[in-house]
Amino acid sequence: MSYAMSDLLQLVVSEGASDLHIRVATPPTIRVHGILHRVEGPALTSDDAEELMRSITSEEHIQHVRERGGADFGFAFGDAARFRVSVFKAKGDFGLVLRQIPSKLLTVEQIGIPPSVKELLYKPRGLVLVTGPTGSGKTTTLASMINIINEERDEVHIITIEDPIEYYHKHKRALVTQREIGVDVPNFAEALRRVLRQDPDVILVGEMRDLETIDAAITAAETGHLVFGTLHTTGAAKTIDRVVNAFPTTQQEQIRIQLSTVLQAVISQLLIPRVDKPGRVAVFEIMVNTPSVAALIRDNKSFRIQSDIQTGAKYGMVTLDSFLIEKYLAGMIARDEVITKAQDSVSIQAKLQELELAQAVGSESSAGSEGPAKS
């Protein structure tokens, strides 16, 4: 075989790649700043892919792949990096995706989150949802938030429930218990059922993927714990609808009432390729639960939340669209990205035209004022 897993992982680390793909009939492929690049060399055979997979996968996980079609686990590449590994079958052959987990936790400032978010980390109770599509940096944001609580809040017990554990947290000022699905506990719902007996102050739920988990997370937030969770939604209104719609119709009104009281904030994020230098930049929408937002949740008027976010700057709220425009005006992202990622693409196009016209008029007038001096 022409490839060794250690060489491929070293390449991922040295190139700063986010992912390594192993597939039959193509060379190994890495993703750098959102773009896939094939490694120079021959295409992998079925045996090559299996050999690479076996070099890092336990017999137990291989058995999982055979029985269920896939397995996920965390894996350390010496001291150089940690990876989240997904092994699966495709057309009868083994395939692998390894996602590199950044070893250095970022500060809120480095991630680019507005300062208002830091205040949420000191709340005694409530539910904070971090949302966005797969690969939008939710895990990194949450790990950094947990790290701030760990470094700055005295004597709290943080319990994380993850699938798999990505960032390892040491005990700092807080006590940290990290539980991995499939290793320490069978599933999220079971972990959450037991978590309240483990004296937590702060709970991180890696993924709120089913009714039982969502229900347990809301209950934990209601009973005096600060709960962080993730959902694959974009925008506050869609997130609230997703939570409510997970429940049977007969329970939805009750859930809206509960959510209106326990929800602290919804932070939606996307990662967008930069145009000013290699890399990607995070853009956010922040919704903070004010009495007005709580009333909209309770009265099933989530469609009106967007206008509250637009006018809620004093509470630390920011719309995704205004965040996109800010990054575009700073020369960090492309105009096309602003339009395709915006919540309201029609309004944002009009806003961009308005800004560009103002810039053009401004540059014309400054050019005019520097005209020939009168003798």
C-alpha positions, 0 to 999 in steps of 0.5 A, spaced: 500 500 500 502 506 498 499 510 504 500 510 511 495 513 516 500 516 520 503 520 514 496 522 512 494 524 519 501 528 519 499 532 512 492 534 515 496 537 521 501 540 517 496 543 512 491 545 517 486 541 514 479 540 517 478 533 514 481 527 511 477 523 507 478 515 505 474 512 499 475 507 494 477 509 487 480 515 489 486 518 492 486 520 500 482 527 500 483 533 505 479 539 506 483 545 507 479 552 508 472 548 506 475 546 499 477 539 498 484 537 495 486 530 493 493 527 495 498 526 490 498 519 488 494 512 486 487 511 487 485 507 493 483 500 492 478 496 497 484 493 501 488 499 502 481 503 505 480 497 509 487 497 511 487 504 513 481 503 517 483 497 521 490 501 523 486 506 527 479 502 529 478 497 534 474 490 533 468 493 537 467 499 532 468 494 526 463 490 529 458 496 529 460 498 522 458 491 520 452 491 524 449 498 523 453 500 517 457 505 521 461 507 527 463 514 530 469 515 535 474 520 538 482 518 536 488 521 538 494 522 534 500 522 539 500 529 542 499 532 535 492 532 534 485 529 536 480 527 531 473 525 530 472 519 526 466 516 522 467 509 519 462 507 514 460 502 508 459 505 501 458 500 495 460 495 500 467 498 501 469 501 507 470 509 507 472 514 513 472 521 514 476 524 520 475 531 522 481 534 526 479 537 533 483 543 534 487 542 540 487 550 542 481 552 545 479 559 543 477 565 547 470 569 545 474 574 542 478 570 537 471 566 535 468 573 534 462 572 538 459 579 541 461 580 548 453 579 550 454 572 549 459 572 555 454 574 560 450 568 558 456 564 561 454 566 568 447 565 569 445 560 574 440 557 570 436 556 563 437 554 556 442 556 551 442 553 544 447 554 539 445 552 532 447 551 525 449 546 520 454 541 520 461 543 520 459 550 522 463 550 528 458 549 534 462 544 537 468 549 538 464 555 540 461 550 546 467 547 548 470 555 548 464 557 552 465 551 557 472 552 558 471 560 560 466 557 565 471 552 567 477 558 568 472 563 571 467 560 575 468 558 582 466 551 584 461 549 579 460 542 576 460 541 569 457 535 566 458 534 558 454 529 554 458 528 547 458 523 541 464 522 541 468 527 546 472 532 542 475 537 546 478 534 553 477 539 559 481 539 565 479 540 572 480 548 573 476 552 577 470 547 576 470 540 576 468 537 569 465 530 568 465 528 560 461 522 558 461 519 552 455 516 548 456 508 547 462 508 552 460 511 558 452 511 557 448 508 551 444 515 549 443 522 550 436 521 553 439 516 558 445 520 560 440 526 561 435 522 565 441 520 570 445 527 570 440 530 575 442 525 580 450 527 579 449 534 582 451 538 576 451 546 575 452 546 568 450 541 563 452 540 556 448 536 551 452 535 545 446 534 540 438 535 542 436 530 536 430 527 539 424 528 543 426 525 549 433 529 549 429 535 548 424 534 553 430 532 558 434 538 557 428 543 558 426 540 564 434 540 567 434 548 565 427 548 569 430 545 575 435 550 576 441 548 571 445 552 566 444 547 560 447 548 553 445 544 547 446 544 539 441 543 534 442 543 526 437 549 525 439 556 522 436 562 526 432 563 532 425 563 529 426 556 526 430 553 532 424 555 537 419 552 531 424 545 531 424 545 539 416 546 539 414 541 533 418 535 536 413 535 541 406 532 540 400 537 538 397 536 545 403 538 548 406 544 544 402 549 548 405 547 554 412 547 551 412 554 549 410 556 556 416 552 558 421 555 553 419 562 554 421 562 561 427 557 561 430 559 554 436 564 555 438 565 548 439 562 541 446 563 538 446 561 530 452 560 527 455 559 520 463 559 517 464 563 511 470 562 506 474 569 507 477 573 501 482 577 505 486 571 507 486 563 507 481 561 512 474 562 514 470 567 519 464 565 523 458 569 523 452 569 528 445 571 529 444 572 537 437 572 540 436 574 547 430 572 551 427 578 553 420 579 556 417 581 549 421 575 545 418 570 551 411 573 549 412 571 542 414 564 544 408 563 548 403 566 543 406 562 538 408 568 534 416 566 533 415 569 525 415 576 529 422 574 533 426 577 527 424 584 528 425 583 536 432 581 534 433 587 529 431 592 534 434 589 540 442 591 540 441 594 547 440 587 549 446 584 545 442 581 540 444 581 532 441 579 526 445 574 521 444 579 516 447 585 519 453 581 521 454 578 514 454 586 512 459 588 517 464 582 515 463 584 507 464 591 509 470 589 512 473 586 506 473 579 509 467 575 505 465 575 498 458 579 496 455 572 493 456 569 500 452 575 503 446 574 499 446 566 499 447 566 506 442 571 508 436 570 512 432 575 507 436 575 501 431 580 498 432 586 503 440 584 504 440 585 496 437 592 497 441 594 503 448 592 499 446 596 493 444 602 497 451 601 501 455 601 494 451 607 491 453 611 498 460 609 497 460 611 490 457 617 491 462 618 497 468 617 492 466 621 487 465 627 491 471 626 495 474 626 488 471 632 486 473 636 492 480 634 490 479 638 483 484 643 480 486 649 485 483 655 482 489 660 480 
